Amino acid sequence: MIIHYPIHEVSEYINWIYFFHAWGFQPRFATIADIHGCDACRATWLASFAEEDRPKAAEAMQLFKEANRMLNALDADYHTHAVFLLAEANGDGDDLLLDGTRFPLLRQQTAKRNESEPFLCLSDFVRPLSSGQKDKVGVFATTVDAALEQLYAADDYRRMLVQTLSDRLAEATAERLHEDVRRNHWGYAPDERLSVKELHYEKYQGIRPAVGYPSLPDQSVNFILDQLLDMKQIGITLTENGMMQPHASVSGLMFAHPAACYFSVGKIAQDQLADYASRRGMSLEKAQKFLAANL
């Protein structure tokens, strides 16, 4: 399934905390996105900061104003894009089977303070192959029009503004897509009615780990996702290391299990690295490169 979204349909899903973080602002300055845009509300918001912080708050206010002005201008000519597959799935040890394609995963290995806590793997949230019953997992990728990242080449400020907005729009498209999937395309939560703020706090059932997340750290699994999704349908290509182009792109998996939760694989030992490399069909040296941060 391929969906093309007008920018105004996904911009309301932007998590402005991460936008402002990219510009060096603390999360408290991102609250400008939560207030009414009238002069009185803006003045009240500005006055809520200590006097020494008001110049920074005024900068954040101006940046937010310019970002929204740019979003309105981009809306006339550009879209964001999503491709989604609802795959038949089973867990097979630390692997997922997605429409018959094997997707190797990693399991937590680092000792925990609470010995009763399980060592998690994403395959735990899917019916095991031994059950004889098929389950489902969502597979997705989102991106922006490639031309967005090339805009304003002669203007450093506006180029950075459009690039940081592009990153946020790709993430916002994933948020909007996930909502559409839960309520309609998969339909396991048809009555869900959450505010955007609640979506950002992950109040929905299930999880949406993206490639690069702590539970899915190996960037090279994008090659497996590409086999399933054919990402070039929405303009995404992969480098030899599995990095997506355009840079403002997101890919990953969707799980519906009520107990599914986000977690970090953390550090793994050489035995799991060797096992993972074998399951991925790659050399140990190559696996080490993709999982350097987890060793």
Salt bridges, closest charged atoms under 4 A:
GLU9 OE1 - ARG176 NH1 3.92
ASP34 OD1 - LYS197 NZ 3.13
ASP53 OD2 - ARG28 NH1 3.19
ASP75 OD2 - HIS8 ND1 3.13
ASP92 OD2 - ARG102 NH2 3.02
ASP94 OD1 - ARG107 NH2 2.88
ASP95 OD2 - ARG102 NH1 2.83
ASP95 OD1 - ARG279 NH1 2.48
GLU117 OE1 - LYS112 NZ 3.98
ASP124 OD1 - ARG107 NH2 2.86
ASP135 OD1 - ARG127 NH1 3.86
ASP145 OD1 - HIS81 NE2 2.51
ASP156 OD1 - ARG159 NH2 3.00
ASP167 OD1 - HIS247 ND1 3.44
GLU175 OE2 - ARG208 NH1 3.19
GLU179 OE2 - ARG183 NH1 3.60
ASP180 OD2 - ARG176 NE 3.26
GLU192 OE1 - ARG182 NE 2.71
ASP218 OD2 - ARG280 NH1 2.94
ASP230 OD1 - LYS232 NZ 2.70
ASP275 OD2 - ARG279 NE 2.84
